[in-house]
């Protein structure tokens, strides 16, 4: 496999470059590709750009956004290592994809992918698995936006991140937030003030601890999961129950 790092953003040391190469090789073995490095906020593709490539996240976090004419922004998706983006079937991209933090994307030319799909079932399966994963997350996201409760939306977001966490198994209930609160608000269709109030409410109920603004410890995962699933009973967390959980 030909694998190269282009000069976008700051360079990686050799160890990190090898790690990125292994991550890509595990997803698409024996496929020629390049990986581009991105700084926080740097654009991968913009709305209206031609759809020439697929993109596989191999490091960091990316977001898909759309800007309205009056300057408002909506975050449609977050992409983590192993996720693919740029899957639009049309000739141009409908969303802008940009890096949230220092990150890297493997670039898969569409024409090369189509040629490979003709004679490589393993490659087909890898593309299909990542496309269906992206579709599933999109459906879940649309479903949660149909709910009126900010608590349900934020609970779903935290449970979703916990399920996708790459932290060691010794810390399964810890979620690291690489994105800003404004990103979360724009993803969940809420104001940043509502996001902050809901985080505080969850902490007061004993559902989470906030050791920092970017590190969330899920203290009561079962209750948070019920709330994420729109179980109305999960919202009624009494102070006595919180005390019992603390002990």
Number of C-alpha atoms within 10 A of each C-alpha: 11 9 18 14 18 13 12 13 15 11 14 14 8 9 9 12 17 13 13 23 21 14 19 25 16 12 17 20 14 13 17 16 19 17 24 20 23 26 16 15 14 18 16 19 19 17 16 12 13 13 19 14 18 19 22 25 24 26 23 19 22 31 24 25 21 17 13 8 7 6 7 9 15 18 21 19 18 22 22 19 20 16 19 23 21 22 15 12 8 9 11 15 19 19 22 20 26 23 23 23 18 17 23 29 29 25 18 21 16 16 12 13 17 11 10 15 15 10 10 10 11 14 19 16 13 14 18 12 14 18 15 11 14 18 12 12 14 14 12 12 18 13 11 22 17 10 12 9 15 20 22 24 27 24 25 23 18 23 21 16 15 20 12 12 17 14 13 8 9 7 12 14 19 22 22 17 15 14 15 12 17 16 19 20 21 18 22 22 19 17 15 16 11 14 22 14 14 18 19 15 14 22 17 14 19 21 21 21 19 15 9 10 12 13 14 20 21 24 19 18 17 13 20 25 18 17 23 24 16 19 13 11 10 16 17 11 15 10 12 10 12 16 11 8 12 10 5
